[in-house]
Amino acid sequence: MPQQPQRQVEPCPQPQRQALSLEKQASPLRQALSLKKQAQRQPQRQALSLEKQAYPPRQTLSLEKQAPSCFTTKPRVKYYRRFHGYDYSRGASLFITISTEPRLALFGRVKNAAVELTLLGKAVAEAITAIPRFNPAIALFEWVVMPDHVHFNINLAAGLDEPLKTLGAAIRKFKTYTTTIARKMLGLNSIWQQGYHDYLLLSESFIASTGRYIRYNPLKHELRYNQPEFLHLHEPVVSSRFDPCDYWKAIGELSLLDESNKVLSLRVSRKVTDHSRVVKRMLDAVNAGYTILSGFISPGEVAVRNALLATPEARLIHILPNQIAHDHKPDSRFLEPIRERRFLEIGRGNEEVEFARTACLDLNDEIVKIANAGEGLSIYWLPDGPHRLSPPA
């Protein structure tokens, strides 16, 4: 059979091909069809997106449905733990905060660093003190009722089968009882935010810190809202005691830096074990009119600081190893001396410095220069006794 001649197709020139492509894209009918398809697909995409949000991946739904772990040393917990990794059946010390919704000042007002409670505030205070009476497994320690929230430290007894349920039930009873009283007094059906905030206290120092926080909370409120000038951040601080090339910030009584003020800088070696002699000598210096300047870092310096804070006539300058950030909040134990105008906290620079040995040595040199810039002296207390220091060259 004779072969038919093959049809040869001439290739379209490149410019003509591009022109045809542009013509297709510019076609009004094609554009209308494209827009119609996009409009039809949009609801489907939204539905799929909502379905994904409503149904998370399978592995995040439940720990019980996952494959058993090869680590079988810890038993499975039937209830949700507020702090993973801690066994609440051993007992727990907790710092609890419960706030009103929406932060209404229903319980009183702060005046002269004390809370003047309303009738509802007094009822809330009575309900807090009654928590151990209705929940024998809970011990109550420090507590305070503020205008729009409450704080209290509690301890959960050890050996409870379901300690978190016990805690939750106690909080629920407290909130239900006080809400009932608020409904009778003020006609309010709800006064508390949902849930509560809790912090697990794992050390004696943390327990002591939260105890101070609770005790000084009215004073902190007073200084923050009624007398904000006491916690004002002064920057830059200009003083003849500072190098003019350095940038200093401060919170507290700036007059303690006056050149006419006698300043004694203190450094205590960590090798010193008998702190009573150091404390006695510094109290004698306070009686002689000296203001004590220190970083208050070593155990001996901390012992001196605590003794001076408890002495009404003592004046202190606390120098920080780093800058004072704009959101810096002085420790609760310093609030009362700040209000009494006998405490100053200072920091140099605008950057955080890693607190290593070099930073510590630099801090020690700086307090010597500050003390000796005016009428003052510097003491370095070693195991063999005090030694007077001169400013570094």
TAGIDA-V709068 format. One record per residue. RES is the residue in three letters. D_CENTER is the distance of its C-alpha to the mean C-alpha in whole Angstrom. Layout:
res:d_center
RES:D_CENTER
RES:D_CENTER
This chain:
res:d_center
MET:96
PRO:95
GLN:91
GLN:90
PRO:89
GLN:85
ARG:83
GLN:82
VAL:79
GLU:78
PRO:74
CYS:73
PRO:72
GLN:68
PRO:68
GLN:70
ARG:68
GLN:65
ALA:66
LEU:67
SER:63
LEU:62
GLU:65
LYS:63
GLN:60
ALA:61
SER:63
PRO:62
LEU:63
ARG:61
GLN:58
ALA:58
LEU:58
SER:55
LEU:53
LYS:54
LYS:53
GLN:50
ALA:50
GLN:51
ARG:48
GLN:45
PRO:45
GLN:45
ARG:42
GLN:40
ALA:41
LEU:41
SER:37
LEU:36
GLU:38
LYS:36
GLN:32
ALA:34
TYR:35
PRO:32
PRO:34
ARG:35
GLN:33
THR:30
LEU:32
SER:32
LEU:31
GLU:34
LYS:36
GLN:36
ALA:38
PRO:38
SER:36
CYS:37
PHE:35
THR:36
THR:34
LYS:32
PRO:33
ARG:32
VAL:30
LYS:31
TYR:28
TYR:25
ARG:22
ARG:18
PHE:17
HIS:20
GLY:22
TYR:21
ASP:25
TYR:24
SER:27
ARG:27
GLY:25
ALA:21
SER:19
LEU:16
PHE:14
ILE:15
THR:14
ILE:17
SER:17
THR:20
GLU:22
PRO:21
ARG:19
LEU:22
ALA:23
LEU:25
PHE:25
GLY:25
ARG:24
VAL:22
LYS:25
ASN:25
ALA:22
ALA:23
VAL:23
GLU:27
LEU:27
THR:29
LEU:32
LEU:29
GLY:26
LYS:29
ALA:30
VAL:26
ALA:26
GLU:29
ALA:28
ILE:25
THR:27
ALA:29
ILE:27
PRO:29
ARG:32
PHE:32
ASN:30
PRO:31
ALA:29
ILE:26
ALA:25
LEU:23
PHE:22
GLU:20
TRP:19
VAL:19
VAL:20
MET:19
PRO:21
ASP:19
HIS:17
VAL:17
HIS:15
PHE:17
ASN:17
ILE:20
ASN:22
LEU:24
ALA:27
ALA:28
GLY:31
LEU:31
ASP:32
GLU:30
PRO:27
LEU:24
LYS:27
THR:27
LEU:24
GLY:24
ALA:28
ALA:26
ILE:24
ARG:26
LYS:29
PHE:26
LYS:26
THR:29
TYR:31
THR:28
THR:29
THR:33
ILE:33
ALA:31
ARG:34
LYS:37
MET:35
LEU:34
GLY:35
LEU:32
ASN:32
SER:28
ILE:25
TRP:22
GLN:20
GLN:21
GLY:20
TYR:17
HIS:13
ASP:13
TYR:12
LEU:14
LEU:14
LEU:16
SER:17
GLU:18
SER:16
PHE:13
ILE:15
ALA:16
SER:12
THR:12
GLY:15
ARG:15
TYR:12
ILE:14
ARG:17
TYR:16
ASN:14
PRO:18
LEU:18
LYS:15
HIS:16
GLU:19
LEU:18
ARG:16
TYR:19
ASN:22
GLN:22
PRO:20
GLU:22
PHE:21
LEU:17
HIS:19
LEU:18
HIS:22
GLU:23
PRO:25
VAL:26
VAL:30
SER:32
SER:35
ARG:33
PHE:31
ASP:33
PRO:33
CYS:32
ASP:29
TYR:26
TRP:24
LYS:21
ALA:20
ILE:19
GLY:21
GLU:25
LEU:26
SER:30
LEU:29
LEU:30
ASP:33
GLU:36
SER:38
ASN:35
LYS:36
VAL:33
LEU:33
SER:30
LEU:30
ARG:29
VAL:30
SER:31
ARG:29
LYS:33
VAL:33
THR:33
ASP:34
HIS:32
SER:34
ARG:36
VAL:33
VAL:32
LYS:35
ARG:36
MET:33
LEU:33
ASP:37
ALA:36
VAL:34
ASN:37
ALA:39
GLY:36
TYR:34
THR:31
ILE:29
LEU:27
SER:25
GLY:22
PHE:22
ILE:21
SER:24
PRO:25
GLY:27
GLU:25
VAL:22
ALA:25
VAL:27
ARG:23
ASN:23
ALA:27
LEU:26
LEU:24
ALA:26
THR:29
PRO:29
GLU:31
ALA:29
ARG:28
LEU:25
ILE:24
HIS:21
ILE:21
LEU:18
PRO:19
ASN:18
GLN:17
ILE:15
ALA:13
HIS:14
ASP:11
HIS:10
LYS:9
PRO:12
ASP:11
SER:13
ARG:16
PHE:17
LEU:17
GLU:20
PRO:22
ILE:21
ARG:22
GLU:25
ARG:26
ARG:26
PHE:23
LEU:22
GLU:19
ILE:20
GLY:20
ARG:22
GLY:22
ASN:21
GLU:20
GLU:17
VAL:20
GLU:20
PHE:20
ALA:23
ARG:26
THR:28
ALA:24
CYS:25
LEU:28
ASP:28
LEU:26
ASN:28
ASP:31
GLU:29
ILE:29
VAL:32
LYS:33
ILE:31
ALA:33
ASN:36
ALA:36
GLY:37
GLU:39
GLY:37
LEU:37
SER:35
ILE:35
TYR:34
TRP:34
LEU:36
PRO:37
ASP:41
GLY:39
PRO:38
HIS:39
ARG:39
LEU:38
SER:39
PRO:37
PRO:37
ALA:40
